[in-house]
Amino acid sequence: MKKIQNDGSFYLNPYLGGVILGTVLLLSFYISGRGLGASGAVKNTVAATVNVIAPQHVENSAYYSQFAGGDKKPMNNWLIYEVLGVLAGAFLSGIVFNRLKLKVEHSPKITSRRRLVFALAGGLIFGFGSQLARGCTSGAALSGMAVLSLGGYITMIAIFGTAFVVAWLLRKNWI
C-alpha cells in the first residue's frame, strides 16, 4: 500500500490513489449532483475580492454580477469548501507521512528561482486556459470523462498532448 522512501517519507500506491479519487468523484456526483472541480473556487474568490474592493464595478459588470454583488455570497460555494478541504488534507498528509518540508525541487541545471518562475508561468497559463475552457482538469476532464462526455475526453487528450509537447520542448530545464 505505501512505499517507504530513503528519507523516511511515505508515498501512496498510485493505483490505490486512482481508486480513491474515483470513489471520491463517484460520491461527489451521488451526494452533490456535481463532479469535482477547482477553478470555480478561484473565480468565486476573485469575484468576492473585487466586490470588497470595487463593489460598483461588480454591479456594472455582466461577468462579476453573476457571482457577487447584492445578496450573492460567492465565498459560500461548495467549491470553496472543496479546495479548502484539499489544502487541509494535503497539509495533514504532509504531517502524517513526514513530507511537510519547505523546498523547491529542480534540476541541477537550473536555479530555484528559474524553477519557480517556470512554475508560476505554467500555473498562470493553465489557470487562464481553465477559465477559457470553463473548467479545470478536474472539472472539465476528470468529471467530464466520468459522465462519458466527449468534451471530457477531448480535454484530457488536449491537456496530455500539450503537456507532452511542451515538456519535450523545455526538457533541458528539468533533465
C-alpha positions in Angstrom: 0.0 0.0 0.0 2.7 2.5 1.0 6.2 2.8 -0.2 8.9 4.0 2.2 11.5 6.3 0.7 15.1 6.7 1.9 14.2 9.9 3.8 11.5 8.1 5.8 8.6 9.6 4.0 5.7 7.5 2.6 4.1 7.6 -0.9 0.7 6.1 -1.7 0.5 3.5 -4.4 -0.7 5.4 -7.5 -3.3 2.7 -8.4 -4.8 2.9 -5.0 -4.8 6.7 -5.2 -6.7 6.4 -8.5 -9.3 4.1 -7.0 -9.7 6.5 -4.0 -10.0 9.5 -6.4 -12.6 7.7 -8.5 -14.5 6.8 -5.3 -14.5 10.4 -4.2 -15.6 11.5 -7.6 -18.5 9.0 -7.6 -19.5 10.1 -4.1 -19.4 13.8 -5.2 -21.8 13.0 -8.0 -24.0 11.0 -5.7 -24.1 13.5 -2.8 -24.0 16.9 -4.5 -25.1 16.0 -8.0 -21.9 17.6 -9.4 -18.4 16.4 -10.1 -15.1 17.7 -8.7 -13.6 21.0 -9.8 -11.3 23.7 -8.5 -11.2 26.6 -10.9 -14.7 27.8 -9.8 -13.2 28.4 -6.4 -10.6 30.7 -7.8 -13.3 32.5 -9.8 -15.5 33.0 -6.8 -12.6 34.2 -4.7 -11.7 36.8 -7.3 -15.3 37.9 -7.6 -15.6 38.2 -3.8 -12.3 40.2 -3.7 -13.4 42.6 -6.4 -16.7 43.0 -4.7 -14.9 44.1 -1.5 -12.5 46.5 -3.3 -14.8 47.9 -6.0 -18.5 46.9 -5.4 -19.7 49.5 -8.0 -17.6 47.7 -10.7 -19.2 44.4 -9.8 -22.7 45.9 -10.1 -21.8 47.3 -13.6 -20.0 44.2 -14.8 -22.1 41.5 -16.5 -19.4 38.9 -15.6 -18.8 39.7 -12.0 -22.5 40.3 -11.2 -23.2 36.6 -12.0 -21.2 35.7 -8.9 -21.1 38.6 -6.5 -22.9 41.8 -5.5 -26.3 42.3 -4.0 -27.3 39.3 -1.8 -24.9 36.9 -3.6 -22.3 35.3 -1.4 -19.5 33.9 -3.7 -17.5 32.6 -0.7 -20.4 30.4 0.3 -20.0 28.0 -2.5 -19.2 24.2 -2.2 -16.1 24.6 -4.5 -14.6 27.0 -1.9 -15.0 24.3 0.8 -13.7 21.6 -1.5 -10.5 23.5 -2.2 -10.0 24.3 1.5 -10.5 20.6 2.2 -7.9 19.7 -0.4 -5.4 22.2 1.1 -6.1 21.0 4.7 -5.9 17.3 3.6 -2.6 17.9 1.8 -1.2 19.7 4.9 -2.3 16.9 7.2 -1.0 14.2 4.8 2.4 16.0 4.8 2.5 16.0 8.5 1.3 12.3 8.9 3.7 10.9 6.3 6.7 13.1 7.2 6.7 15.0 3.9 6.0 18.5 5.1 9.1 20.5 4.1 9.7 23.8 2.5 11.8 23.1 -0.6 12.0 23.7 -4.3 12.7 20.6 -6.4 14.5 21.3 -9.6 17.2 20.0 -11.9 20.8 20.7 -11.0 21.0 22.6 -14.3 18.6 25.4 -13.2 18.2 27.6 -10.1 15.4 27.5 -7.7 14.4 31.0 -8.9 14.1 29.8 -12.5 12.1 26.8 -11.4 9.7 29.0 -9.5 9.3 31.4 -12.5 8.5 28.5 -14.8 6.0 27.0 -12.3 4.3 30.4 -11.9 4.1 31.0 -15.6 2.8 27.5 -16.2 0.2 27.9 -13.4 -1.0 31.3 -14.9 -1.3 29.8 -18.4 -3.2 26.8 -17.1 -5.4 29.0 -14.9 -6.2 31.2 -17.9 -6.9 28.2 -20.0 -9.2 26.7 -17.4 -11.3 29.9 -17.4 -11.4 29.9 -21.2 -12.5 26.2 -21.2 -15.0 26.8 -18.4 -13.3 24.2 -16.2 -10.0 22.9 -14.9 -8.6 19.4 -15.4 -10.7 18.0 -12.6 -13.9 19.7 -13.7 -13.7 19.5 -17.5 -11.6 16.4 -17.9 -12.0 14.1 -14.9 -15.6 14.8 -14.1 -16.4 15.1 -17.9 -14.9 11.7 -18.6 -16.7 10.2 -15.6 -20.0 11.0 -17.3 -18.7 9.9 -20.7 -18.7 13.4 -22.1 -16.9 13.7 -25.4 -15.7 17.1 -24.3 -14.1 15.5 -21.3 -12.1 13.1 -23.4 -11.1 15.8 -25.8 -10.0 18.0 -22.9 -7.9 15.2 -21.4 -6.3 14.4 -24.8 -5.5 18.2 -25.3 -4.1 18.5 -21.8 -1.8 15.5 -22.0 -0.9 16.1 -25.7 0.1 19.7 -25.0 2.0 18.7 -21.8 3.9 16.1 -23.8 5.0 18.6 -26.5 5.8 21.4 -24.0 7.8 19.0 -21.8 9.8 17.9 -24.8 10.5 21.5 -25.8 11.5 22.5 -22.3 13.2 19.3 -21.3 16.6 20.8 -20.8 15.3 22.8 -17.9 14.4 19.5 -16.0 16.8 16.8 -17.2 
